Amino acid sequence: MKTRVILRQDIPGLGLAGDVVEVAPGYARNHLVPLGKAYAFSKDALQRVEKDRAAAEARRAEERARNEALAARLAGVQLTFEERVSPEGHLYGSVNAARIAEALQAQGLEIQERQVRLAEPLKTVGEFDVPVHVHGEIEAAVKVWVVADQASETAVPESEPAGENA
């Protein structure tokens, strides 16, 4: 048997603030109601939750606007990585999601490694559009340039220093 409750806040996987949901009685009695996440279902509670619903909708709209602004900032970002390169144009290392997230954080953007949707690390020189998951369905693309390090392009094989055998 299920118990009906009215959610006071958004709970992922269960519902949004103001929704009437059915949950297990123990979950409602031991978790949702005591922690203030839901009201026990009643006509009076329906009236009280309208205020919570309006506040939650305003909070969601504000968060969405913040995320869209972040996506717009990300769309204009270009990152350049100078890497050691073999004569064939392959990197000795790679540019991975962690390095891209680090570079974005250095520019003041709040992006975590898990948000950078890189299928596989970048191992060649070139220009890449890397998708970044901001939140929900909001995505942005960051332009990443991988260029050859000047030292690796002009590297001369090491020889014995002059004057040692003289």
DSSP file (Angstrom, degrees, kcal/mol; ACC not computed):
  #  RESIDUE AA STRUCTURE BP1 BP2  ACC     N-H-->O    O-->H-N    N-H-->O    O-->H-N    TCO  KAPPA ALPHA  PHI   PSI    X-CA   Y-CA   Z-CA
    1    1 A M              0   0    0      0, 0.0     2,-0.2     0, 0.0    22,-0.0   0.000 360.0 360.0 360.0 137.0    0.0    0.0    0.0
    2    2 A K        -     0   0    0     22,-0.2     2,-0.4    23,-0.1    22,-0.2  -0.650 360.0-139.9-101.6 156.0    1.3    3.4   -0.9
    3    3 A T  E     -A   23   0A   0     20,-3.3    20,-2.8    -2,-0.2     2,-0.4  -0.933  16.8-130.8-114.6 138.7    1.0    6.7    0.9
    4    4 A R  E     +A   22   0A   0     -2,-0.4    37,-1.6    18,-0.2     2,-0.3  -0.751  31.4 171.1 -91.6 134.0    0.3   10.0   -0.9
    5    5 A V  E     -AB  21  40A   0     16,-2.6    16,-2.4    -2,-0.4     2,-0.5  -0.923  30.6-128.9-134.5 161.7    2.6   13.0   -0.1
    6    6 A I  E     -AB  20  39A   0     33,-2.5    33,-2.8    -2,-0.3    14,-0.2  -0.963  29.9-127.4-112.8 121.0    3.0   16.5   -1.5
    7    7 A L  E     - B   0  38A   0     12,-2.5    11,-3.1    -2,-0.5    31,-0.3  -0.446  17.6-168.0 -71.8 136.4    6.6   17.4   -2.3
    8    8 A R  S    S+     0   0    0     29,-3.0     2,-0.3     9,-0.2    30,-0.2   0.601  75.2  18.6 -95.0 -16.2    8.0   20.6   -0.8
    9    9 A Q  S    S-     0   0    0     28,-1.0     2,-0.2     7,-0.1    -1,-0.1  -0.946  96.1 -79.2-147.5 165.6   11.1   20.6   -3.0
   10   10 A D        -     0   0    0     -2,-0.3     6,-0.2     6,-0.1    -2,-0.0  -0.509  41.7-172.5 -69.2 131.3   12.4   19.0   -6.2
   11   11 A I  B >>  -C   15   0B   0      4,-3.0     3,-2.4    -2,-0.2     4,-2.4  -0.956  26.3-122.1-128.3 111.8   13.6   15.4   -5.6
   12   12 A P  T 34 S+     0   0    0      0, 0.0     4,-0.0     0, 0.0    -2,-0.0  -0.229  96.4  13.4 -54.6 134.2   15.3   13.8   -8.6
   13   13 A G  T 34 S+     0   0    0      1,-0.1     0, 0.0     0, 0.0     0, 0.0   0.310 127.5  58.0  84.1  -9.5   13.6   10.6   -9.7
   14   14 A L  T <4 S-     0   0    0     -3,-2.4     2,-0.3     1,-0.3    -1,-0.1   0.745 106.0 -81.8-117.5 -50.2   10.5   11.3   -7.6
   15   15 A G  B  <  -C   11   0B   0     -4,-2.4    -4,-3.0     6,-0.1    -1,-0.3  -0.968  39.4 -72.1 165.0-178.6    9.0   14.7   -8.7
   16   16 A L    >   -     0   0    0     -2,-0.3     3,-2.2    -6,-0.2    -9,-0.3  -0.591  63.7 -72.5-101.1 163.6    9.0   18.5   -8.5
   17   17 A A  T 3  S+     0   0    0      1,-0.3    -9,-0.2    -2,-0.2    -1,-0.1  -0.305 121.3  24.3 -56.2 132.3    7.9   20.7   -5.7
   18   18 A G  T 3  S+     0   0    0    -11,-3.1    -1,-0.3     1,-0.3     2,-0.2   0.236  89.8 131.4  95.0 -12.8    4.1   20.7   -5.4
   19   19 A D    <   -     0   0    0     -3,-2.2   -12,-2.5   -13,-0.1     2,-0.6  -0.476  55.3-135.0 -73.3 142.3    3.7   17.3   -7.1
   20   20 A V  E     +A    6   0A   0    -14,-0.2     2,-0.3    -2,-0.2   -14,-0.2  -0.893  36.4 173.6 -95.7 119.6    1.4   14.8   -5.4
   21   21 A V  E     -A    5   0A   0    -16,-2.4   -16,-2.6    -2,-0.6     2,-0.5  -0.875  31.3-127.0-127.7 157.9    3.3   11.4   -5.4
   22   22 A E  E     +A    4   0A   0     -2,-0.3     2,-0.3   -18,-0.2   -18,-0.2  -0.922  37.0 164.5-106.4 128.2    2.7    8.0   -4.0
   23   23 A V  E     -A    3   0A   0    -20,-2.8   -20,-3.3    -2,-0.5    -9,-0.0  -0.844  45.8 -75.3-134.1 169.4    5.6    6.5   -2.0
   24   24 A A     >  -     0   0    0     -2,-0.3     4,-2.1   -22,-0.2     3,-0.2  -0.409  44.1-121.8 -64.1 143.0    6.1    3.7    0.4
   25   25 A P  H  > S+     0   0    0      0, 0.0     4,-2.9     0, 0.0     5,-0.2   0.874 111.6  51.3 -57.0 -39.4    4.7    4.5    3.9
   26   26 A G  H  > S+     0   0    0      2,-0.2     4,-2.8     1,-0.2     5,-0.4   0.878 107.7  52.2 -66.7 -37.4    8.1    4.0    5.6
   27   27 A Y  H  >>S+     0   0    0     -3,-0.2     5,-2.2     2,-0.2     4,-1.5   0.911 114.9  42.3 -64.5 -42.7    9.9    6.4    3.1
   28   28 A A  I  <>S+     0   0    0     -4,-2.1     5,-2.3     3,-0.2    -2,-0.2   0.944 120.0  42.3 -67.4 -48.3    7.3    9.1    3.8
   29   29 A R  I  <5S+     0   0    0     -4,-2.9    -2,-0.2    -5,-0.2    -3,-0.2   0.855 125.4  31.7 -69.7 -37.8    7.2    8.5    7.6
   30   30 A N  I  <5S+     0   0    0     -4,-2.8    -1,-0.2    -5,-0.2    -3,-0.2   0.663 134.5  10.7 -99.4 -18.1   11.0    8.1    8.1
   31   31 A H  I  X5S+     0   0    0     -4,-1.5     4,-1.7    -5,-0.4     6,-0.3   0.709 120.1  43.4-125.5 -62.4   12.5   10.3    5.5
   32   32 A L  I  4XS+     0   0    0     -5,-2.2     5,-2.4     1,-0.2     6,-1.2   0.936 118.4  37.4 -63.2 -52.9   10.4   12.8    3.4
   33   33 A V  T >4<S+     0   0    0     -5,-2.3     3,-1.5     4,-0.2    -1,-0.2   0.940 117.1  48.4 -70.4 -48.3    8.2   14.3    6.2
   34   34 A P  T 345S+     0   0    0      0, 0.0    -1,-0.2     0, 0.0    -2,-0.2   0.850 112.7  49.1 -62.8 -31.7   10.7   14.5    9.0
   35   35 A L  T 3<5S-     0   0    0     -4,-1.7    -2,-0.2     1,-0.0    -3,-0.1   0.432 115.2-115.8 -86.5   2.3   13.3   16.1    6.8
   36   36 A G  T < 5S+     0   0    0     -3,-1.5    -3,-0.2    -4,-0.2    -4,-0.1   0.704  81.9 121.8  75.5  19.5   10.8   18.7    5.5
   37   37 A K  S   <S+     0   0    0     -5,-2.4   -29,-3.0    -6,-0.3   -28,-1.0   0.635  77.1  14.5 -88.2 -14.8   10.9   17.4    2.0
   38   38 A A  E     -B    7   0A   0     -6,-1.2     2,-0.3   -31,-0.3   -31,-0.2  -0.991  65.0-131.0-154.6 157.9    7.2   16.6    1.8
   39   39 A Y  E     -B    6   0A   0    -33,-2.8   -33,-2.5    -2,-0.3     2,-0.2  -0.833  37.7-104.6-104.3 149.4    3.9   17.2    3.5
   40   40 A A  E     -B    5   0A   0     -2,-0.3   -35,-0.2   -35,-0.2     2,-0.2  -0.532  55.5 -91.3 -65.8 143.1    1.5   14.4    4.4
   41   41 A F  S    S+     0   0    0    -37,-1.6     2,-0.3    -2,-0.2    -1,-0.1  -0.391  71.2 128.2 -67.4 127.0   -1.4   14.6    1.8
   42   42 A S     >  -     0   0    0     -2,-0.2     4,-1.7     1,-0.1     5,-0.1  -0.954  68.3-104.4-164.0 166.4   -4.4   16.8    2.9
   43   43 A K  H  > S+     0   0    0     -2,-0.3     4,-1.4     1,-0.2     5,-0.1   0.896 122.1  51.5 -64.1 -40.5   -6.4   19.7    1.6
   44   44 A D  H  > S+     0   0    0      1,-0.2     4,-2.0     2,-0.2    -1,-0.2   0.900 107.7  52.1 -63.4 -40.9   -4.6   22.1    3.9
   45   45 A A  H  > S+     0   0    0      1,-0.2     4,-2.2     2,-0.2    -1,-0.2   0.857 102.9  59.3 -65.7 -34.7   -1.2   20.9    2.7
   46   46 A L  H  X S+     0   0    0     -4,-1.7     4,-0.6     1,-0.2    -1,-0.2   0.892 108.0  45.7 -60.2 -39.2   -2.3   21.5   -0.9
   47   47 A Q  H >< S+     0   0    0     -4,-1.4     3,-0.6    -3,-0.2     4,-0.5   0.889 112.6  50.1 -71.4 -39.2   -2.8   25.1   -0.1
   48   48 A R  H >X S+     0   0    0     -4,-2.0     4,-0.8     1,-0.2     3,-0.8   0.853 105.1  57.7 -66.1 -34.7    0.5   25.4    1.8
   49   49 A V  H 3X S+     0   0    0     -4,-2.2     4,-2.7     1,-0.2    -1,-0.2   0.684  86.5  76.7 -75.6 -17.1    2.5   23.9   -0.9
   50   50 A E  H <X S+     0   0    0     -4,-0.6     4,-2.1    -3,-0.6    -1,-0.2   0.894  95.3  50.4 -59.2 -39.0    1.4   26.4   -3.5
   51   51 A K  H <> S+     0   0    0     -3,-0.8     4,-1.9    -4,-0.5    -1,-0.2   0.918 111.6  47.8 -64.0 -43.3    3.9   28.9   -2.0
   52   52 A D  H  X S+     0   0    0     -4,-0.8     4,-2.4     1,-0.2    -2,-0.2   0.877 109.5  54.1 -63.9 -37.9    6.7   26.3   -2.1
   53   53 A R  H  X S+     0   0    0     -4,-2.7     4,-2.4     2,-0.2    -2,-0.2   0.919 108.1  48.3 -64.5 -43.8    5.8   25.5   -5.7
   54   54 A A  H  X S+     0   0    0     -4,-2.1     4,-2.0     1,-0.2    -1,-0.2   0.907 112.8  48.5 -63.6 -41.4    6.1   29.2   -6.8
   55   55 A A  H  X S+     0   0    0     -4,-1.9     4,-2.2     1,-0.2    -2,-0.2   0.899 111.8  49.7 -65.0 -40.5    9.5   29.5   -5.0
   56   56 A A  H  X S+     0   0    0     -4,-2.4     4,-2.6     2,-0.2    -2,-0.2   0.892 109.9  50.5 -66.7 -39.9   10.8   26.3   -6.6
   57   57 A E  H  X S+     0   0    0     -4,-2.4     4,-2.3     2,-0.2    -1,-0.2   0.899 110.9  49.0 -64.7 -39.9    9.7   27.4  -10.1
   58   58 A A  H  X S+     0   0    0     -4,-2.0     4,-2.2     2,-0.2    -2,-0.2   0.901 111.7  49.6 -65.1 -40.3   11.5   30.7   -9.6
   59   59 A R  H  X S+     0   0    0     -4,-2.2     4,-2.4     2,-0.2    -2,-0.2   0.905 111.3  48.8 -64.5 -42.6   14.6   28.9   -8.4
   60   60 A R  H  X S+     0   0    0     -4,-2.6     4,-2.5     2,-0.2    -2,-0.2   0.901 111.3  49.8 -64.1 -40.8   14.5   26.6  -11.4
   61   61 A A  H  X S+     0   0    0     -4,-2.3     4,-2.2     2,-0.2    -2,-0.2   0.897 111.8  48.4 -65.2 -40.0   14.1   29.5  -13.8
   62   62 A E  H  X S+     0   0    0     -4,-2.2     4,-2.2     2,-0.2    -2,-0.2   0.912 112.5  48.3 -66.0 -42.5   17.1   31.3  -12.2
   63   63 A E  H  X S+     0   0    0     -4,-2.4     4,-2.5     2,-0.2    -2,-0.2   0.898 110.8  50.9 -65.3 -40.4   19.2   28.2  -12.4
   64   64 A R  H  X S+     0   0    0     -4,-2.5     4,-2.6     2,-0.2    -1,-0.2   0.912 109.6  50.3 -63.5 -42.0   18.3   27.7  -16.0
   65   65 A A  H  X S+     0   0    0     -4,-2.2     4,-2.1     2,-0.2    -2,-0.2   0.907 111.0  49.5 -62.8 -41.4   19.2   31.3  -16.8
   66   66 A R  H  X S+     0   0    0     -4,-2.2     4,-2.1     1,-0.2    -2,-0.2   0.918 112.4  47.7 -62.0 -43.7   22.6   30.9  -15.1
   67   67 A N  H  X S+     0   0    0     -4,-2.5     4,-2.2     1,-0.2    -2,-0.2   0.876 110.9  50.4 -67.3 -37.6   23.3   27.6  -17.0
   68   68 A E  H  X S+     0   0    0     -4,-2.6     4,-2.1     2,-0.2    -1,-0.2   0.877 109.9  51.0 -67.5 -36.4   22.3   29.2  -20.3
   69   69 A A  H  X S+     0   0    0     -4,-2.1     4,-2.1     2,-0.2    -2,-0.2   0.898 110.2  49.7 -65.8 -39.6   24.6   32.2  -19.6
   70   70 A L  H  X S+     0   0    0     -4,-2.1     4,-2.5     2,-0.2    -2,-0.2   0.903 109.9  51.1 -64.1 -41.1   27.4   29.7  -18.8
   71   71 A A  H  X S+     0   0    0     -4,-2.2     4,-1.9     1,-0.2    -2,-0.2   0.886 109.0  51.1 -63.5 -38.9   26.7   27.8  -22.1
   72   72 A A  H  X S+     0   0    0     -4,-2.1     4,-0.8     2,-0.2    -1,-0.2   0.896 110.8  48.2 -66.2 -39.4   26.9   31.1  -24.0
   73   73 A R  H >< S+     0   0    0     -4,-2.1     3,-0.7     1,-0.2     4,-0.2   0.904 110.7  51.8 -65.3 -40.4   30.3   31.9  -22.4
   74   74 A L  H >< S+     0   0    0     -4,-2.5     3,-1.6     1,-0.2    -2,-0.2   0.855  99.7  63.5 -64.3 -34.9   31.5   28.4  -23.2
   75   75 A A  H 3< S+     0   0    0     -4,-1.9    -1,-0.2     1,-0.3    -2,-0.2   0.794 104.8  46.7 -62.3 -27.5   30.5   28.8  -26.9
   76   76 A G  T << S+     0   0    0     -4,-0.8     2,-0.3    -3,-0.7    -1,-0.3   0.423  89.8 109.6 -93.8   1.6   33.0   31.6  -27.3
   77   77 A V    <   -     0   0    0     -3,-1.6    66,-1.8    -4,-0.2     2,-0.4  -0.593  43.9-172.9 -84.7 137.5   35.9   29.9  -25.6
   78   78 A Q  E     -d  143   0C   0     -2,-0.3     2,-0.4    64,-0.2    66,-0.2  -0.998   5.2-164.0-126.8 128.3   39.0   28.7  -27.5
   79   79 A L  E     -d  144   0C   0     64,-2.8    66,-3.5    -2,-0.4     2,-0.4  -0.898   1.2-161.0-112.2 140.6   41.7   26.6  -25.8
   80   80 A T  E     -d  145   0C   0     -2,-0.4     2,-0.5    64,-0.2    66,-0.2  -0.984   3.8-170.2-123.3 129.4   45.1   26.0  -27.2
   81   81 A F  E     -d  146   0C   0     64,-2.8    66,-2.6    -2,-0.4     2,-0.6  -0.978  10.4-153.4-118.5 122.6   47.4   23.2  -26.0
   82   82 A E  E     +d  147   0C   0     -2,-0.5     2,-0.3    64,-0.2    66,-0.2  -0.860  27.4 174.3 -94.6 122.3   51.0   23.1  -27.1
   83   83 A E  E     -d  148   0C   0     64,-2.5    66,-2.9    -2,-0.6     2,-0.3  -0.895  38.7-100.3-129.5 155.0   52.2   19.5  -27.2
   84   84 A R        -     0   0    0     -2,-0.3     8,-1.9    64,-0.2     9,-0.5  -0.584  46.9-163.0 -71.8 136.6   55.3   17.5  -28.2
   85   85 A V  B     -G   91   0D   0     -2,-0.3     6,-0.2    64,-0.2    39,-0.1  -0.948  16.5-127.6-130.1 142.5   54.6   15.9  -31.5
   86   86 A S    >   -     0   0    0      4,-3.1     3,-2.0    -2,-0.4     6,-0.0  -0.368  41.3 -99.6 -76.9 166.0   56.2   13.1  -33.5
   87   87 A P  T 3  S+     0   0    0      0, 0.0    -1,-0.1     0, 0.0    -2,-0.0   0.769 124.8  59.1 -59.0 -24.2   57.3   13.8  -37.2
   88   88 A E  T 3  S-     0   0    0      2,-0.1     3,-0.1     1,-0.0    -3,-0.0   0.553 122.3-105.5 -81.6  -7.2   54.0   12.1  -38.3
   89   89 A G  S <  S+     0   0    0     -3,-2.0    36,-1.4     1,-0.3     2,-0.3   0.564  76.5 133.4  95.7  10.0   51.9   14.6  -36.3
   90   90 A H  E     -H  124   0E   0     34,-0.2    -4,-3.1     1,-0.0    -1,-0.3  -0.740  57.0-116.8 -94.6 142.8   50.9   12.4  -33.4
   91   91 A L  E     -G   85   0E   0     32,-2.7    -6,-0.2    -2,-0.3    -1,-0.0  -0.463   5.8-141.4 -74.6 146.6   51.2   13.6  -29.9
   92   92 A Y  E    S+     0   0E   0     -8,-1.9    -1,-0.1    -2,-0.1    -7,-0.1   0.788  94.8  13.6 -74.2 -28.3   53.5   11.9  -27.5
   93   93 A G  E    S-     0   0E   0     -9,-0.5     2,-0.3    29,-0.0    -2,-0.1  -0.091  90.7-115.7-115.0-142.3   50.9   12.4  -24.8
   94   94 A S  E     -     0   0E   0     -2,-0.1     2,-0.6     2,-0.0    29,-0.2  -0.983   9.7-120.1-157.7 163.0   47.2   13.3  -25.2
   95   95 A V  E     +H  122   0E   0     27,-2.2    27,-2.8    -2,-0.3     2,-0.2  -0.950  43.4 179.9-107.7 113.9   44.7   16.1  -24.4
   96   96 A N     >  -     0   0    0     -2,-0.6     4,-1.9    25,-0.2     3,-0.2  -0.495  43.9 -92.0-111.6-179.7   42.0   14.5  -22.2
   97   97 A A  H  > S+     0   0    0      1,-0.2     4,-2.7     2,-0.2     5,-0.2   0.849 121.6  56.7 -60.7 -36.7   38.8   15.7  -20.5
   98   98 A A  H  > S+     0   0    0      1,-0.2     4,-2.3     2,-0.2    -1,-0.2   0.916 108.0  46.7 -63.8 -42.6   40.6   16.5  -17.3
   99   99 A R  H  > S+     0   0    0     -3,-0.2     4,-2.2     2,-0.2    -1,-0.2   0.882 112.9  49.6 -67.9 -37.2   43.1   18.8  -19.0
  100  100 A I  H  X S+     0   0    0     -4,-1.9     4,-2.1     2,-0.2    -2,-0.2   0.928 111.7  48.2 -66.6 -44.1   40.3   20.6  -20.8
  101  101 A A  H  X S+     0   0    0     -4,-2.7     4,-2.5     1,-0.2    10,-0.3   0.898 110.8  52.2 -62.0 -40.8   38.3   21.0  -17.6
  102  102 A E  H  X S+     0   0    0     -4,-2.3     4,-2.1     1,-0.2    -1,-0.2   0.917 109.3  49.1 -59.8 -44.9   41.4   22.3  -15.9
  103  103 A A  H  X S+     0   0    0     -4,-2.2     4,-0.8     1,-0.2    -1,-0.2   0.872 111.6  49.4 -65.0 -37.1   41.9   24.9  -18.6
  104  104 A L  H ><>S+     0   0    0     -4,-2.1     5,-2.2     1,-0.2     3,-0.6   0.898 110.0  50.7 -68.3 -40.1   38.3   26.0  -18.4
  105  105 A Q  H ><5S+     0   0    0     -4,-2.5     3,-1.8     1,-0.2    -2,-0.2   0.863 103.7  59.0 -64.9 -34.8   38.5   26.3  -14.6
  106  106 A A  H 3<5S+     0   0    0     -4,-2.1    -1,-0.2     1,-0.3    -2,-0.2   0.771 103.2  53.5 -64.4 -24.5   41.6   28.5  -15.1
  107  107 A Q  T <<5S-     0   0    0     -4,-0.8    -1,-0.3    -3,-0.6    -2,-0.2   0.330 127.2-101.4 -90.9   7.0   39.5   30.9  -17.1
  108  108 A G  T < 5S+     0   0    0     -3,-1.8     2,-0.5     1,-0.3    -3,-0.2   0.642  77.8 136.6  86.7  15.2   36.9   31.1  -14.3
  109  109 A L      < -     0   0    0     -5,-2.2     2,-1.8    -6,-0.1    -1,-0.3  -0.838  55.8-131.5 -99.3 131.6   34.3   28.7  -15.7
  110  110 A E        +     0   0    0     -2,-0.5     2,-0.4    -3,-0.1    -5,-0.1  -0.568  52.8 142.3 -84.0  81.2   32.8   26.2  -13.3
  111  111 A I        -     0   0    0     -2,-1.8     2,-0.2   -10,-0.3    -6,-0.2  -0.982  35.5-152.3-125.1 132.5   33.2   23.0  -15.4
  112  112 A Q    >>  -     0   0    0     -2,-0.4     3,-1.4     1,-0.1     4,-0.6  -0.621  30.5-109.3 -98.4 161.3   34.0   19.6  -14.0
  113  113 A E  G >4 S+     0   0    0      1,-0.3     3,-1.3    -2,-0.2    -1,-0.1   0.872 116.8  59.2 -56.9 -39.8   35.8   16.8  -15.8
  114  114 A R  G 34 S+     0   0    0      1,-0.3    -1,-0.3     3,-0.1    19,-0.1   0.685  98.6  60.1 -67.0 -16.4   32.6   14.7  -16.0
  115  115 A Q  G <4 S+     0   0    0     -3,-1.4    18,-3.2    17,-0.1     2,-0.7   0.685  83.1  89.7 -83.7 -18.4   30.9   17.5  -17.9
  116  116 A V  B <<  -E  132   0C   0     -3,-1.3     2,-1.4    -4,-0.6    16,-0.2  -0.714  68.9-154.6 -82.1 115.6   33.4   17.4  -20.8
  117  117 A R        +     0   0    0     14,-2.5     2,-0.6    -2,-0.7     3,-0.1  -0.567  29.4 158.8 -96.1  72.2   32.0   14.9  -23.3
  118  118 A L        -     0   0    0     -2,-1.4   -21,-0.1     1,-0.2    12,-0.1  -0.859  31.8-155.6 -98.3 118.3   35.2   13.8  -25.0
  119  119 A A  S    S-     0   0    0     -2,-0.6    -1,-0.2     1,-0.2    -2,-0.0   0.915  78.0 -11.6 -61.4 -43.9   34.7   10.4  -26.8
  120  120 A E  S    S-     0   0    0     -3,-0.1    -1,-0.2   -24,-0.0     3,-0.1  -0.980  90.1 -79.4-151.5 156.9   38.5    9.7  -26.6
  121  121 A P        -     0   0    0      0, 0.0     2,-0.5     0, 0.0   -25,-0.2  -0.215  49.8-107.5 -59.3 148.7   41.6   11.7  -25.8
  122  122 A L  E     +H   95   0E   0    -27,-2.8   -27,-2.2     1,-0.1   -29,-0.0  -0.672  44.0 167.0 -79.9 123.7   42.9   14.0  -28.5
  123  123 A K  E     +     0   0E   0     -2,-0.5   -32,-2.7   -29,-0.2     2,-0.3   0.282  52.0  63.2-123.4   7.9   46.1   12.5  -29.9
  124  124 A T  E    S-H   90   0E   0    -34,-0.2     2,-0.2   -39,-0.1   -34,-0.2  -0.907  85.4 -99.3-131.4 161.1   46.7   14.4  -33.1
  125  125 A V  S    S+     0   0    0    -36,-1.4     2,-0.3    -2,-0.3    22,-0.2  -0.547  73.2  81.0 -74.4 141.0   47.4   18.1  -34.0
  126  126 A G  E    S- F   0 146C   0     20,-2.1    20,-3.1    -2,-0.2     2,-0.4  -0.963  77.5 -61.0 156.8-170.6   44.3   20.0  -35.2
  127  127 A E  E     - F   0 145C   0     -2,-0.3     2,-0.4    18,-0.2    18,-0.2  -0.930  47.8-177.1-112.0 132.1   41.2   21.9  -34.4
  128  128 A F  E     - F   0 144C   0     16,-2.9    16,-3.4    -2,-0.4     2,-0.7  -0.978  26.0-141.7-133.6 142.2   38.4   20.1  -32.4
  129  129 A D  E     - F   0 143C   0     -2,-0.4    14,-0.2    14,-0.2    -2,-0.0  -0.923  25.8-164.6 -99.7 112.9   34.9   21.0  -31.2
  130  130 A V  E     - F   0 142C   0     12,-3.1    12,-2.8    -2,-0.7     2,-0.2  -0.876  13.5-133.4-103.6 120.0   34.5   19.4  -27.8
  131  131 A P  E     - F   0 141C   0      0, 0.0   -14,-2.5     0, 0.0     2,-0.4  -0.478  17.8-162.8 -73.1 141.3   31.0   19.2  -26.4
  132  132 A V  E     -EF 116 140C   0      8,-3.5     8,-2.1   -16,-0.2     2,-0.7  -0.993  13.2-140.8-126.2 125.4   30.5   20.3  -22.8
  133  133 A H  E     + F   0 139C   0    -18,-3.2     6,-0.2    -2,-0.4     3,-0.1  -0.762  22.6 176.8 -86.0 114.1   27.3   19.2  -20.9
  134  134 A V  E     -     0   0C   0      4,-2.2     2,-0.3    -2,-0.7    -1,-0.2   0.961  58.9 -42.3 -84.0 -58.6   26.3   22.2  -18.8
  135  135 A H  E >  S- F   0 138C   0      3,-1.3     3,-3.0   -68,-0.0    -1,-0.3  -0.888  98.8 -24.8-171.5 140.5   23.1   21.0  -17.1
  136  136 A G  T 3  S-     0   0    0      1,-0.3    -2,-0.0    -2,-0.3    -1,-0.0  -0.295 130.2 -16.8  55.0-121.8   20.0   19.0  -18.1
  137  137 A E  T 3  S+     0   0    0     -2,-0.1     2,-0.6    -4,-0.1    -1,-0.3   0.317 108.7 113.6 -97.0   8.4   19.6   19.5  -21.9
  138  138 A I  E <   + F   0 135C   0     -3,-3.0    -4,-2.2    -5,-0.0    -3,-1.3  -0.725  40.7 168.5 -87.1 118.9   21.9   22.5  -22.1
  139  139 A E  E     - F   0 133C   0     -2,-0.6     2,-0.3    -6,-0.2    -6,-0.2  -0.872  12.9-173.3-125.1 157.6   25.1   21.7  -24.1
  140  140 A A  E     - F   0 132C   0     -8,-2.1    -8,-3.5    -2,-0.3     2,-0.4  -0.957  18.3-130.9-144.2 161.7   27.9   23.9  -25.5
  141  141 A A  E     - F   0 131C   0     -2,-0.3     2,-0.4   -10,-0.2   -64,-0.2  -0.968  14.0-158.3-119.8 133.7   30.9   23.3  -27.7
  142  142 A V  E     - F   0 130C   0    -12,-2.8   -12,-3.1    -2,-0.4     2,-0.5  -0.912  18.7-129.1-109.1 134.3   34.4   24.5  -26.9
  143  143 A K  E     -dF  78 129C   0    -66,-1.8   -64,-2.8    -2,-0.4     2,-0.5  -0.740  26.6-168.7 -85.4 124.0   36.9   25.0  -29.6
  144  144 A V  E     -dF  79 128C   0    -16,-3.4   -16,-2.9    -2,-0.5     2,-0.5  -0.963   5.9-163.0-118.0 126.0   40.2   23.2  -28.8
  145  145 A W  E     -dF  80 127C   0    -66,-3.5   -64,-2.8    -2,-0.5     2,-0.6  -0.923   1.0-165.9-106.6 128.4   43.4   23.7  -30.8
  146  146 A V  E     +dF  81 126C   0    -20,-3.1   -20,-2.1    -2,-0.5     2,-0.3  -0.967  19.0 176.5-113.2 116.9   46.2   21.2  -30.4
  147  147 A V  E     -d   82   0C   0    -66,-2.6   -64,-2.5    -2,-0.6     2,-0.2  -0.827  34.1 -97.2-121.8 158.2   49.4   22.6  -31.9
  148  148 A A  E     -d   83   0C   0     -2,-0.3     2,-0.2   -66,-0.2   -64,-0.2  -0.519  40.0-114.3 -73.9 136.7   52.9   21.3  -32.1
  149  149 A D    >>  -     0   0    0    -66,-2.9     4,-1.5    -2,-0.2     3,-0.6  -0.518  21.0-130.3 -66.8 134.2   55.3   22.6  -29.5
  150  150 A Q  H 3> S+     0   0    0      1,-0.2     4,-1.6    -2,-0.2    -1,-0.1   0.851 106.5  56.4 -58.5 -35.8   58.0   24.8  -31.1
  151  151 A A  H 34 S+     0   0    0      1,-0.2    -1,-0.2     2,-0.2     4,-0.1   0.862 106.2  49.5 -66.1 -35.7   60.8   22.9  -29.3
  152  152 A S  H <4 S+     0   0    0     -3,-0.6     3,-0.4     1,-0.2    -1,-0.2   0.801 108.6  53.3 -75.6 -27.1   59.6   19.5  -30.7
  153  153 A E  H  < S+     0   0    0     -4,-1.5    -1,-0.2     1,-0.2    -2,-0.2   0.870 118.4  34.3 -72.9 -35.5   59.4   20.9  -34.3
  154  154 A T  S  < S+     0   0    0     -4,-1.6    -1,-0.2     2,-0.1    -2,-0.2   0.203  85.2 142.0-104.8  15.7   63.0   22.2  -34.2
  155  155 A A        -     0   0    0     -3,-0.4    -3,-0.1    -4,-0.1    -4,-0.0  -0.353  34.3-159.7 -63.5 132.0   64.4   19.4  -32.1
  156  156 A V        -     0   0    0     -2,-0.1     3,-0.1     3,-0.0    -2,-0.1  -0.916  31.0 -98.6-111.4 138.4   67.9   18.4  -33.1
  157  157 A P        -     0   0    0      0, 0.0     2,-0.2     0, 0.0    -1,-0.0  -0.283  46.2-106.8 -56.7 139.0   69.2   15.0  -32.1
  158  158 A E        -     0   0    0      1,-0.0     2,-0.3     3,-0.0    -3,-0.0  -0.453  43.7-179.2 -69.6 136.7   71.5   15.4  -29.1
  159  159 A S        -     0   0    0     -2,-0.2     3,-0.1    -3,-0.1    -3,-0.0  -0.766  40.5 -69.5-126.0 175.3   75.2   14.9  -29.8
  160  160 A E        -     0   0    0     -2,-0.3     3,-0.1     1,-0.1    -1,-0.1  -0.426  59.2-104.3 -66.3 139.0   78.2   15.1  -27.6
  161  161 A P    >   -     0   0    0      0, 0.0     3,-1.2     0, 0.0     4,-0.3  -0.380  41.9-104.8 -62.9 140.7   79.0   18.5  -26.3
  162  162 A A  T 3  S+     0   0    0      1,-0.2    -3,-0.0     2,-0.1     0, 0.0  -0.396 100.4  31.2 -66.7 140.3   81.9   20.1  -28.2
  163  163 A G  T 3  S+     0   0    0     -2,-0.1    -1,-0.2    -3,-0.1    -3,-0.0   0.267  85.8 100.1 100.6 -11.8   85.1   20.3  -26.3
  164  164 A E  S <  S+     0   0    0     -3,-1.2    -2,-0.1     1,-0.2    -4,-0.0   0.914  94.2  31.8 -73.8 -41.0   84.9   17.1  -24.2
  165  165 A N              0   0    0     -4,-0.3    -1,-0.2     1,-0.2    -3,-0.1   0.419 360.0 360.0 -95.3   1.2   87.1   15.0  -26.4
  166  166 A A              0   0    0      0, 0.0    -1,-0.2     0, 0.0    -2,-0.1   0.480 360.0 360.0 -84.8 360.0   89.3   17.8  -27.6
